[in-house]
Amino acid sequence: MTFKEHTATYMQKLKLNKHEALVYYRENLFDEICAAFIEKVKMKQAEGEIYEYDYLIVSVGFNIHPLIMWIKAFQPKEVFFICSKETVSKVDEICTFTGLSHTQCDHKVVTRTNGMDVYEAIHTYLSDRRIIADQSLNKVAIDITGGKKSMVSGCTLAANFLGIDLLYIDNNGNYLKEEKPFPGHEEPIRLEDPLEAFGGKDLTKAIIKFNSEDFEQATEIFCEIKNRVTNPRPYEVYENLAQGYFHLEAMEFEQAYKNIEDAIYWGRKFDLWRIPFDEFEAQLKAIEPLRELHDQPERKILSEPVLYWHLFGYFYELTNHFIISKKYDAAALLTYRSLELIVQYLLLKHDIFHSNPSYRHLKQRNLLEKFNEVSRQVYKNHRRVNFLPSKISLMNGLILLKALEEPMVVGVDLITMNEQASLRNNSRFAHGFELLKKEDVSQFFARVEAVNNYIWNHEKHKLNIQSGFDEFSKAFAFLNIRL
């Protein structure tokens, strides 16, 4: 007989003898119904509508077939049965049908009618297995197809409060007159929290803000969603990332590190596919040496290759970040600061500390003559100086390095560099009112980049690195969240 014919026979038996109808249903229809249901679940898992679960919590009513179908579809590690006094005997029957061992099962008989007994039972079950403590709630699902209304209420309360997926088997309105589901129309459903769905729309807005590097606005939107939905934890992860990048942009490395580290840890727990975890972990390694930067003396920062190069990598990518954001005044300031950092780093190789320089170890008369000679080449109206600078500005530092015949600046055109460095001086953030253009800042940045790359290629062995500077610095670049 076909499935359709078996269904017709089953419907006839329902009218005459419900027990015989149940026996007939299990012997002739249920296996095929189960197989079809399992395929539907697999299809929805492939499409991301339903997930895989290790723990299944079910409310037990008198119809045990939906529970059997879920168990066969998921093959969970453990099943927790919520029963009434009238349905507790059904647990053994379900275990026999599904092949569950006694170590895979637990149950609780609830008596109260307000749902709190159910909530407490679920919370205790999850706490005993450290599922709540380990934040593994994404591996738990609760089915509310069967059971009393009080059970369903308690299960829903637990799911909403803890952020657990709710499951239901819908028959799309296909019921027999006897209020039995029409065989073959069983549809697996993961019930969406309406607030969560609404939060999903705003999530897209927040991610767009994050990816456009407006971290302050992104943080606000993530926080708003978190405060509105019943399962705030995923949004806390995104909020942490946005806060982390807000601190990273402000050079607050320790706080940035903590925020990003927390986001990676909890994001992996919740399996948030939008976040490129491997790239964020590489970024953590890149900024790790900078965590205590602000507690280090300036001379140490400039003399230790690891600190210097990681700081310069950060400045380099932050400058790129401001150029992309069309914040050309800020980009000019950072480019100027990057060149200043290069000069200070190279001067220290000659044992000259820029803020309190001493020249006693050098032939000062010869150095002064060369300093004036190079200065005349750079400045048309240069007046001879009788002393080497007591505080070293950017251009004085470059002139000193030329006078010292520092090989890393041999090819640097100081006249052009001085013209481009004046961009910073004339900008509205320094001493003028000019609104800088992208092409102006990009040319200055490219010239500083060329000097830096030349130094890097001579010194990268100090970090045991073979790659170019671009490859090294990209770990400091601001990453995107997938839409």
Secondary structure, 3 states (H helix, E strand, C coil): CCHHHHHHHHHHHHHHCHHHHHHHHHHHCHHHHHHHHHHHHHHHHHCCCCCCCCEEEEECCCCCHHHHHHHHHHCCCEEEEEECCCCCCHHHHHHHHHCCCHHHEEEEECCCCCCHHHHHHHHHHHHHCCCCCCCCHHHEEEECCCCCHHHHHHHHHHHHHHCCEEEEEECCCCECCCCCECCCCCEEEEECCHHHHHHHHHHHHHHHHHHCCCHHHHHHHHHHHHHHCCCCHHHHHHHHHHHHHHHHHCCCHHHHHHHHHHHHHHHHHCCCCCCCHHHHHHHHHHHHHHCCHHHCCHHHHHHCHHHHHHHHHHHHHHHHHHHHCCCHHHHHHHHHHHHHHHHHHHHHHCCCCCCCCCCCCCCHHHHHHHHHHHHHHHCCCCCCCCCCCCCCCHHHHHHHHHHCCCHHHCCCCHHHHHHHHHHHHHECCCCCCECCCHHHHHHHHHHHHHHHHHHHHHHHHHHCCCCCHHHHHHHHCCCCCCC
